[in-house]
Amino acid sequence: MLNLQGMLSAPIKWRAVLKKKACLNANQSARTKTDYVTAGNIGEAKRLILSKPDNQAFIIESIREGR
């Protein structure tokens, strides 16, 4: 049997595209931002990205493994 135990807990670099939360100014609402974090799974990556002070005005539009 193949042993994958060591690979499952390895941290992965995640790339998230963030979109500005809706507001009255259309130019500000169209802003996007890319952020990178290292986490064990996608749930932890989302939590880390949204907990950063710089990202409080953004929502996650997409998240995938960064390379």
N, CA, C and O atoms as CSV, one atom per row, in Angstrom:
chain,resi,resn,atom,element,x,y,z
A,1,MET,N,N,0.842,-1.185,0.000
A,1,MET,CA,C,0.000,0.000,0.000
A,1,MET,C,C,0.880,1.239,0.000
A,1,MET,O,O,1.933,1.271,0.637
A,2,LEU,N,N,0.443,2.237,-0.708
A,2,LEU,CA,C,1.173,3.484,-0.828
A,2,LEU,C,C,0.936,4.352,0.407
A,2,LEU,O,O,-0.209,4.579,0.797
A,3,ASN,N,N,2.015,4.836,1.019
A,3,ASN,CA,C,1.919,5.648,2.225
A,3,ASN,C,C,2.000,7.124,1.846
A,3,ASN,O,O,3.055,7.596,1.424
A,4,LEU,N,N,0.900,7.852,1.990
A,4,LEU,CA,C,0.838,9.273,1.664
A,4,LEU,C,C,0.716,10.142,2.910
A,4,LEU,O,O,0.385,11.323,2.804
A,5,GLN,N,N,0.975,9.589,4.072
A,5,GLN,CA,C,0.759,10.306,5.321
A,5,GLN,C,C,1.573,11.598,5.408
A,5,GLN,O,O,1.051,12.616,5.861
A,6,GLY,N,N,2.830,11.580,4.988
A,6,GLY,CA,C,3.658,12.779,5.065
A,6,GLY,C,C,3.256,13.854,4.090
A,6,GLY,O,O,3.507,15.033,4.338
A,7,MET,N,N,2.642,13.485,2.993
A,7,MET,CA,C,2.251,14.453,1.975
A,7,MET,C,C,0.984,15.213,2.342
A,7,MET,O,O,0.798,16.345,1.897
A,8,LEU,N,N,0.126,14.625,3.131
A,8,LEU,CA,C,-1.160,15.241,3.426
A,8,LEU,C,C,-1.045,16.473,4.318
A,8,LEU,O,O,-1.876,17.377,4.228
A,9,SER,N,N,-0.038,16.521,5.168
A,9,SER,CA,C,0.072,17.658,6.078
A,9,SER,C,C,1.027,18.738,5.555
A,9,SER,O,O,1.289,19.719,6.251
A,10,ALA,N,N,1.538,18.568,4.361
A,10,ALA,CA,C,2.472,19.541,3.807
A,10,ALA,C,C,1.740,20.838,3.488
A,10,ALA,O,O,0.644,20.811,2.929
A,11,PRO,N,N,2.337,21.972,3.840
A,11,PRO,CA,C,1.698,23.249,3.520
A,11,PRO,C,C,1.692,23.509,2.013
A,11,PRO,O,O,2.628,23.151,1.299
A,12,ILE,N,N,0.629,24.132,1.560
A,12,ILE,CA,C,0.439,24.444,0.144
A,12,ILE,C,C,0.364,25.954,0.003
A,12,ILE,O,O,-0.219,26.632,0.850
A,13,LYS,N,N,0.947,26.479,-1.054
A,13,LYS,CA,C,0.851,27.912,-1.322
A,13,LYS,C,C,-0.448,28.159,-2.088
A,13,LYS,O,O,-0.667,27.584,-3.154
A,14,TRP,N,N,-1.306,29.019,-1.537
A,14,TRP,CA,C,-2.605,29.326,-2.133
A,14,TRP,C,C,-2.587,30.737,-2.707
A,14,TRP,O,O,-2.000,31.652,-2.129
A,15,ARG,N,N,-3.244,30.896,-3.861
A,15,ARG,CA,C,-3.368,32.198,-4.534
A,15,ARG,C,C,-4.847,32.573,-4.528
A,15,ARG,O,O,-5.685,31.823,-5.028
A,16,ALA,N,N,-5.164,33.734,-3.962
A,16,ALA,CA,C,-6.549,34.181,-3.888
A,16,ALA,C,C,-6.714,35.497,-4.635
A,16,ALA,O,O,-5.899,36.411,-4.504
A,17,VAL,N,N,-7.774,35.574,-5.412
A,17,VAL,CA,C,-8.146,36.823,-6.072
A,17,VAL,C,C,-9.264,37.421,-5.231
A,17,VAL,O,O,-10.308,36.803,-5.026
A,18,LEU,N,N,-9.026,38.630,-4.749
A,18,LEU,CA,C,-9.976,39.309,-3.878
A,18,LEU,C,C,-10.662,40.431,-4.637
A,18,LEU,O,O,-10.048,41.105,-5.464
A,19,LYS,N,N,-11.943,40.622,-4.346
A,19,LYS,CA,C,-12.725,41.673,-4.982
A,19,LYS,C,C,-13.234,42.608,-3.890
A,19,LYS,O,O,-13.640,42.157,-2.819
A,20,LYS,N,N,-13.212,43.890,-4.159
A,20,LYS,CA,C,-13.661,44.887,-3.182
A,20,LYS,C,C,-15.147,44.684,-2.872
A,20,LYS,O,O,-15.941,44.425,-3.776
A,21,LYS,N,N,-15.516,44.801,-1.607
A,21,LYS,CA,C,-16.922,44.701,-1.218
A,21,LYS,C,C,-17.725,45.806,-1.899
A,21,LYS,O,O,-17.178,46.856,-2.235
A,22,ALA,N,N,-19.004,45.576,-2.098
A,22,ALA,CA,C,-19.869,46.541,-2.781
A,22,ALA,C,C,-19.944,47.851,-2.002
A,22,ALA,O,O,-20.075,47.866,-0.778
A,23,CYS,N,N,-19.857,48.943,-2.748
A,23,CYS,CA,C,-20.011,50.279,-2.169
A,23,CYS,C,C,-20.643,51.184,-3.223
A,23,CYS,O,O,-20.914,50.740,-4.339
A,24,LEU,N,N,-20.877,52.440,-2.881
A,24,LEU,CA,C,-21.568,53.348,-3.794
A,24,LEU,C,C,-20.714,53.753,-4.987
A,24,LEU,O,O,-21.252,54.011,-6.064
A,25,ASN,N,N,-19.406,53.815,-4.823
A,25,ASN,CA,C,-18.518,54.235,-5.892
A,25,ASN,C,C,-18.174,53.032,-6.779
A,25,ASN,O,O,-17.551,52.077,-6.314
A,26,ALA,N,N,-18.573,53.078,-8.039
A,26,ALA,CA,C,-18.353,51.957,-8.954
A,26,ALA,C,C,-16.873,51.718,-9.222
A,26,ALA,O,O,-16.461,50.576,-9.426
A,27,ASN,N,N,-16.072,52.770,-9.225
A,27,ASN,CA,C,-14.639,52.607,-9.458
A,27,ASN,C,C,-13.968,51.845,-8.316
A,27,ASN,O,O,-13.089,51.017,-8.557
A,28,GLN,N,N,-14.370,52.113,-7.100
A,28,GLN,CA,C,-13.799,51.392,-5.959
A,28,GLN,C,C,-14.305,49.954,-5.914
A,28,GLN,O,O,-13.560,49.055,-5.527
A,29,SER,N,N,-15.555,49.722,-6.302
A,29,SER,CA,C,-16.112,48.373,-6.284
A,29,SER,C,C,-15.452,47.462,-7.315
A,29,SER,O,O,-15.492,46.240,-7.172
A,30,ALA,N,N,-14.852,48.034,-8.340
A,30,ALA,CA,C,-14.229,47.244,-9.400
A,30,ALA,C,C,-12.796,46.827,-9.060
A,30,ALA,O,O,-12.174,46.110,-9.843
A,31,ARG,N,N,-12.265,47.247,-7.935
A,31,ARG,CA,C,-10.881,46.939,-7.568
A,31,ARG,C,C,-10.719,45.460,-7.227
A,31,ARG,O,O,-11.575,44.849,-6.587
A,32,THR,N,N,-9.605,44.915,-7.669
A,32,THR,CA,C,-9.264,43.535,-7.326
A,32,THR,C,C,-7.850,43.502,-6.755
A,32,THR,O,O,-7.069,44.437,-6.933
A,33,LYS,N,N,-7.542,42.424,-6.077
A,33,LYS,CA,C,-6.258,42.272,-5.415
A,33,LYS,C,C,-5.913,40.788,-5.399
A,33,LYS,O,O,-6.802,39.944,-5.277
A,34,THR,N,N,-4.636,40.467,-5.521
A,34,THR,CA,C,-4.176,39.078,-5.440
A,34,THR,C,C,-3.335,38.929,-4.180
A,34,THR,O,O,-2.470,39.756,-3.892
A,35,ASP,N,N,-3.601,37.863,-3.434
A,35,ASP,CA,C,-2.871,37.620,-2.195
A,35,ASP,C,C,-2.443,36.153,-2.141
A,35,ASP,O,O,-3.148,35.277,-2.641
A,36,TYR,N,N,-1.300,35.896,-1.538
A,36,TYR,CA,C,-0.763,34.546,-1.420
A,36,TYR,C,C,-0.585,34.197,0.056
A,36,TYR,O,O,-0.121,35.021,0.844
A,37,VAL,N,N,-0.959,32.963,0.425
A,37,VAL,CA,C,-0.722,32.454,1.776
A,37,VAL,C,C,-0.277,31.000,1.678
A,37,VAL,O,O,-0.499,30.337,0.665
A,38,THR,N,N,0.349,30.518,2.735
A,38,THR,CA,C,0.741,29.118,2.835
A,38,THR,C,C,-0.097,28.491,3.938
A,38,THR,O,O,-0.064,28.938,5.085
A,39,ALA,N,N,-0.855,27.442,3.580
A,39,ALA,CA,C,-1.740,26.799,4.543
A,39,ALA,C,C,-1.883,25.320,4.185
A,39,ALA,O,O,-1.538,24.902,3.080
A,40,GLY,N,N,-2.391,24.545,5.125
A,40,GLY,CA,C,-2.549,23.113,4.935
A,40,GLY,C,C,-3.743,22.732,4.082
A,40,GLY,O,O,-3.699,21.729,3.369
A,41,ASN,N,N,-4.826,23.529,4.144
A,41,ASN,CA,C,-6.019,23.234,3.343
A,41,ASN,C,C,-6.700,24.533,2.938
A,41,ASN,O,O,-6.297,25.616,3.362
A,42,ILE,N,N,-7.727,24.416,2.119
A,42,ILE,CA,C,-8.391,25.603,1.560
A,42,ILE,C,C,-9.145,26.400,2.630
A,42,ILE,O,O,-9.200,27.628,2.555
A,43,GLY,N,N,-9.716,25.732,3.605
A,43,GLY,CA,C,-10.434,26.433,4.671
A,43,GLY,C,C,-9.520,27.291,5.514
A,43,GLY,O,O,-9.858,28.423,5.859
A,44,GLU,N,N,-8.364,26.753,5.844
A,44,GLU,CA,C,-7.383,27.507,6.613
A,44,GLU,C,C,-6.847,28.680,5.788
A,44,GLU,O,O,-6.607,29.761,6.326
A,45,ALA,N,N,-6.661,28.467,4.491
A,45,ALA,CA,C,-6.171,29.534,3.613
A,45,ALA,C,C,-7.171,30.689,3.563
A,45,ALA,O,O,-6.771,31.851,3.638
A,46,LYS,N,N,-8.457,30.388,3.438
A,46,LYS,CA,C,-9.484,31.435,3.416
A,46,LYS,C,C,-9.487,32.225,4.720
A,46,LYS,O,O,-9.585,33.452,4.717
A,47,ARG,N,N,-9.379,31.511,5.822
A,47,ARG,CA,C,-9.377,32.168,7.132
A,47,ARG,C,C,-8.177,33.096,7.283
A,47,ARG,O,O,-8.311,34.212,7.785
A,48,LEU,N,N,-6.990,32.633,6.844
A,48,LEU,CA,C,-5.791,33.458,6.940
A,48,LEU,C,C,-5.871,34.698,6.058
A,48,LEU,O,O,-5.461,35.785,6.467
A,49,ILE,N,N,-6.394,34.537,4.860
A,49,ILE,CA,C,-6.491,35.662,3.932
A,49,ILE,C,C,-7.450,36.726,4.465
A,49,ILE,O,O,-7.130,37.914,4.445
A,50,LEU,N,N,-8.607,36.311,4.935
A,50,LEU,CA,C,-9.603,37.278,5.412
A,50,LEU,C,C,-9.236,37.893,6.760
A,50,LEU,O,O,-9.786,38.932,7.126
A,51,SER,N,N,-8.317,37.275,7.507
A,51,SER,CA,C,-7.933,37.823,8.803
A,51,SER,C,C,-6.867,38.905,8.694
A,51,SER,O,O,-6.599,39.601,9.673
A,52,LYS,N,N,-6.252,39.061,7.519
A,52,LYS,CA,C,-5.247,40.110,7.343
A,52,LYS,C,C,-5.927,41.482,7.364
A,52,LYS,O,O,-6.978,41.655,6.747
A,53,PRO,N,N,-5.344,42.454,8.061
A,53,PRO,CA,C,-5.956,43.788,8.134
A,53,PRO,C,C,-6.111,44.465,6.771
A,53,PRO,O,O,-7.059,45.222,6.561
A,54,ASP,N,N,-5.201,44.202,5.857
A,54,ASP,CA,C,-5.276,44.818,4.524
A,54,ASP,C,C,-6.455,44.297,3.709
A,54,ASP,O,O,-6.867,44.943,2.746
A,55,ASN,N,N,-7.004,43.142,4.076
A,55,ASN,CA,C,-8.049,42.510,3.277
A,55,ASN,C,C,-9.446,42.654,3.875
A,55,ASN,O,O,-10.367,41.969,3.432
A,56,GLN,N,N,-9.627,43.515,4.856
A,56,GLN,CA,C,-10.919,43.646,5.514
A,56,GLN,C,C,-12.009,44.177,4.590
A,56,GLN,O,O,-13.185,43.884,4.806
A,57,ALA,N,N,-11.651,44.952,3.563
A,57,ALA,CA,C,-12.639,45.534,2.653
A,57,ALA,C,C,-12.842,44.680,1.409
A,57,ALA,O,O,-13.475,45.128,0.453
A,58,PHE,N,N,-12.312,43.446,1.404
A,58,PHE,CA,C,-12.395,42.585,0.233
A,58,PHE,C,C,-13.103,41.276,0.559
A,58,PHE,O,O,-13.163,40.850,1.713
A,59,ILE,N,N,-13.639,40.645,-0.494
A,59,ILE,CA,C,-14.192,39.296,-0.386
A,59,ILE,C,C,-13.414,38.398,-1.356
A,59,ILE,O,O,-12.838,38.885,-2.329
A,60,ILE,N,N,-13.401,37.109,-1.093
A,60,ILE,CA,C,-12.663,36.180,-1.950
A,60,ILE,C,C,-13.509,35.864,-3.192
A,60,ILE,O,O,-14.628,35.362,-3.089
A,61,GLU,N,N,-12.951,36.168,-4.352
A,61,GLU,CA,C,-13.624,35.876,-5.613
A,61,GLU,C,C,-13.258,34.468,-6.094
A,61,GLU,O,O,-14.124,33.727,-6.559
A,62,SER,N,N,-11.975,34.099,-5.984
A,62,SER,CA,C,-11.535,32.752,-6.329
A,62,SER,C,C,-10.284,32.426,-5.540
A,62,SER,O,O,-9.529,33.315,-5.148
A,63,ILE,N,N,-10.075,31.139,-5.314
A,63,ILE,CA,C,-8.877,30.681,-4.619
A,63,ILE,C,C,-8.430,29.373,-5.263
A,63,ILE,O,O,-9.246,28.496,-5.549
A,64,ARG,N,N,-7.131,29.255,-5.484
A,64,ARG,CA,C,-6.575,28.033,-6.077
A,64,ARG,C,C,-5.129,27.879,-5.630
A,64,ARG,O,O,-4.547,28.791,-5.043
A,65,GLU,N,N,-4.563,26.724,-5.910
A,65,GLU,CA,C,-3.168,26.488,-5.546
A,65,GLU,C,C,-2.272,27.379,-6.387
A,65,GLU,O,O,-2.372,27.402,-7.614
A,66,GLY,N,N,-1.400,28.109,-5.717
A,66,GLY,CA,C,-0.430,28.956,-6.422
A,66,GLY,C,C,0.798,28.151,-6.792
A,66,GLY,O,O,1.147,27.193,-6.103
A,67,ARG,N,N,1.437,28.523,-7.844
A,67,ARG,CA,C,2.631,27.779,-8.276
A,67,ARG,C,C,3.811,28.679,-8.388
A,67,ARG,O,O,4.901,28.227,-8.738
